[in-house]
């Protein structure tokens, strides 16, 4: 199972953090975070990325 992003928390962080901070916190790329923002579910599931 992949990593889950809490969409409600992401929406709160979106206005208060830079994209670089968000990608580091959530471990996902900018386009992936934007997809998560558009998601209607409580959690957005992504595959873990190799860092």
Contact map, one row per residue, 1 for C-alpha under 8 A:
111000000000000000000000000000000000000000000010000
111100000000000000000000000000000000000000001111000
111110000000000000000000000000000000000000001111000
011111000000000000000000000000000000000000111100000
001111100100000000000000010000000001000000111100000
000111111100000000000000000000000000000001110000000
000011111110000000000000000000000001101011110000000
000001111111000000000000000000000000000001000000000
000001111111100000000000000000000000000000000000000
000011111111110000000000000000000000100000000000000
000000111111111000000000000000000000100000000000000
000000011111111100000000000000000000000000000000000
000000001111111110000100000000000000000000000000000
000000000111111111000100000000000000000000000000000
000000000011111110000000000000000000000000000000000
000000000001111111000000000000000000000000000000000
000000000000111111101100000000000000000000000000000
000000000000010111111100000000000000000000000000000
000000000000000011111110000001000000000000000000000
000000000000000001111111000000000000000000000000000
000000000000000011111111100000000000000000000000000
000000000000110011111111111000000000000000000000000
000000000000000000111111111111001000000000000000000
000000000000000000011111111100000000000000000000000
000000000000000000001111111000000000000000000000000
000010000000000000000111111100000000000000000000000
000000000000000000000111111110000000000000000001100
000000000000000000000011011111011000000000000000100
000000000000000000000010001111111000000000000000000
000000000000000000100010000111111100000000000000000
000000000000000000000000000011111110000000000000000
000000000000000000000000000111111111000000000000000
000000000000000000000010000111111111100000000000000
000000000000000000000000000001111111110000000000000
000000000000000000000000000000111111111000000000000
000010100000000000000000000000011111111000010000000
000000100110000000000000000000001111111000000000000
000000000000000000000000000000000111111100000000000
000000100000000000000000000000000011111110010000000
000000000000000000000000000000000000011111000000000
000000100000000000000000000000000000001111110000000
000001110000000000000000000000000000000111110000000
000111100000000000000000000000000000000011111000000
000111100000000000000000000000000001001011111100000
011110000000000000000000000000000000000000111110000
011110000000000000000000000000000000000000011111000
111000000000000000000000000000000000000000001111100
011000000000000000000000001000000000000000000111110
000000000000000000000000001100000000000000000011111
000000000000000000000000000000000000000000000001111
000000000000000000000000000000000000000000000000111
